[in-house]
Amino acid sequence: MFNFKELLALVVLIFVLGIAGFLYRNAMERPTFGGPHATTTACTLEAKVCPNGESVGRAGPTCAFASCPPPNVELPSAGIAFVLPEGYAPMATSSLANPAIVAAYETIAPTEASTTATITISQYPIPEGKTATQVILSETVLDPSGLSPQSLQKFASTTLGGSTFLQIQIGRFEGQVRTAYYLPRAHDALRFDVIERNVTNWTSPALSVGDLPGHRAIRTLLSTLQVRTQ
């Protein structure tokens, strides 16, 4: 027969074992994040294809797609992604006068004899009652006249990658050659500009603008452009 102390100890032991068993089962059925033995929710095996062809999967507690690694660039606010051309680095948009610019890139450490270039990406919302064409015409100011084109006849339609752009040469002025590419969408128009500087033969009618390094770079960028759901 058990005495009173042995019986009390047995009751306490049974109680402790019961609590331990309950906690263990609860931990197994409802895993938590962050502990030493934490488990995570299994994500689906979907893959997101990056602009350069790489793929990334879902990860983390929310199973969100991982970011595409460089040289891929993702601009969620504009709903686009692309491959940044080699030799370009981001620059602060706060230093630029146009508040519509959402991203800007410039050439890195050019040689003394080479041209330099800047690529900017701007986003223009389409106000209610307006069309993409009206927005594009109003935002296009030609150098050095300061005038805007009256119709899209001044623009060329150019297909790069999976998108069709409206291309226009903004102007040639004091060694600079500038071209803009517009991508009209349902609610906004994206504008991609390239400004090439220190072009020695900028006044020559024989100058092939498309052969300038910066202009080749922006066409390479646009050929990798992915337009994503915002």
N, C-alpha and C positions, 0 to 999 in steps of 0.2 A: 504493500500500500504506500502511496505517496504521502509525505507529510505536507503541511501547508506551504512551506517555502518551495519545495520541489514542484508542487502543483502550480504555484504562482509563476515560477520560472518557466514552466512548460507553456502556460497560457501566454506569457509575454513573447516567448519564442515563436509560437504559432502566429501571434498577431504581427510580429515583425516580418516573418516570412510571407504572410499574406499581403502586407503593404508592399514589400519588395517585388513580389510577383505582379501585383497590380501596376506598379510603376514601370516595370520592364515591358509588360504587354502594351501599355499605353504608349511607351516610347517607340515600340516596334510598329504599332498601327498608325501613329501620328508622329512621323519624324519631324524634327525641327532643324532649321538652318543655323549654321554657325558654330555648333558644338564640335567637340573633338571626334565624335562619331556621327556627325550629321550626314544626311543623305539629301540629294537633290531630286527634283522632279525630272523624270525622263522626258527629253525634248523629242519632237518629231525629227525625222531625218531629211527634212526639206533642205534645199541649198539655194543660196542667193548667188547669182553669177555677177561678178564684178566687171567693170568696164574693160579690164585687161584680160578677161577670160578666166581668172581665178574664181574659185567658189568658196563661200564661207557658210557655215551652218548656224543653227540656233544654239544658244548657250545661256547659262545663268539661271537664276530663279524664275525669271519671267519668260525664258526661252525666246528672247529677242535675237534677231540676226546679229552676228558679230559685224563690226565695221570692216570694210574692205581695206586692206593694207596699202600703203603707198607703193607705186605712184598714183593709185586711185584716189580720187577726191569725191566726197559726197557733200552736197549742199541740200540738206533736208528742207530748209525754208523755201528753196526754189524748186524742189522736187526733181533734182537732176544729179547725175554722177558722171564722171569722166576720168580719163587718164591725163594727168598733168604732163605736158611735154618735157623731155629731158632738157636741163639747163635753165629751168624756171623755178622760182621760189615765191611763196606767198608774200604779199605786202599788206600793210595795214590800210583798210578802207577808210579809216578815220582821217587819213591825210589827204583824201581825195574830196573834191568839191561837190561831186554829184552824190546825193544821198540815196539814189536808186541803185548804186553799185553795191552788189552783195559779195563780190569776191574780186581780187586783183592779184596779178602775178607779174613778175619782172625777171628779166634775164639776170643770170648770176655771173658776176665778175667777167664782163666782156673784155676782150683784148683791145688794145689801143686802136687797132685798125678796123675793128668790126663795128657793125651797127648794134644798137640796143633796142629792146622792144618791151612793151607793156601790153598785157592782155587783161581786159576788164570784162566782168559779167554784170549786167544790170537787169533789173526786174521792174517792169512797168505794168501796174494793174490797169485793167480796162474799166473805166467808170461806167455806171449804168447809163444806157442811152448812147454809148459810143461803140465803135467797132475797133478791131485790132488794126485795121488799115489806118484809121484816123489817128490812133495812138502812135503808130510807127511813123507816119508822116510828120506829126507834130514834134516828135522827139528827135528827128533827123535834121541837123543843122550843118550845112555844107561849109567847108573852109575853102578860100578865105571870105566868101561872099556873105556868110551869115544867114543865108536864105534856106528855106525848107522846100523840098520837092513838092509839087502839086499833085502828083499821082505816083502810082507804083511803076510807071513806065521807066523810071530811072533805075529801078532795081532789077537784078538778075535772079532767077530762081536757080538755086544750087542744092543738090541732094548730096549729103555726106552721111555715111553710115545709114541709119534708118530714119533720118529726119530731113525735111526740106526747108531750106532757109532762104530768106530774101537778102541778097547781098548788094551793098552799095559802097562805092568808094567815097569816103567823106571828103577827102581832099589831099593835095600835096602842098605843103607850105613850109618854107624855111628848113628844108632838109628832112621834114617829117612826111611820112606816107601813112594814111589811116584808112582802114576799111572796117565796115560794120556788117554783122550778120544777124538778122532778126529771126526769131522762131515764134510765130504767132500761136497762141493757145486759146483755150476757151475763155479764161478769165484774166490772162495777162499776156504780155509779149516779152520774151527774153531777148536781150541784145548782147552780142559778143563783139567786142572791139579789139583791134590790134593797132597799136601805134608804133611804127618803126622810126627810129631816130638816126641821125647822122648818115642819111642816104646821100651819097655824093652826087649821083646823077638823077636827083629827084625831079628835075625839070625836063629830062629827056623824054620825048615821045616814044622812044624805043624801049623805055624801062618796062620790064615785065614784072609787075607788082607781085604776081603769084609766086615768083622765084625768090623773093626776099625771105630771109630766114624766119622772121616773125610771122609772116603770112603763111609760110609752110607750117609753122608750129600751130597756129590757131586752126588750120584746116585738119591737122592731125588730131587736135583736141576734139573738134566737132565730129570727126568720124567715129569717135569712141563714145559719144554722148548717149547716156541712158536717161530717158524721161520717165520718172517714177510718180506714182500716185502720192499726192501730198496729204 
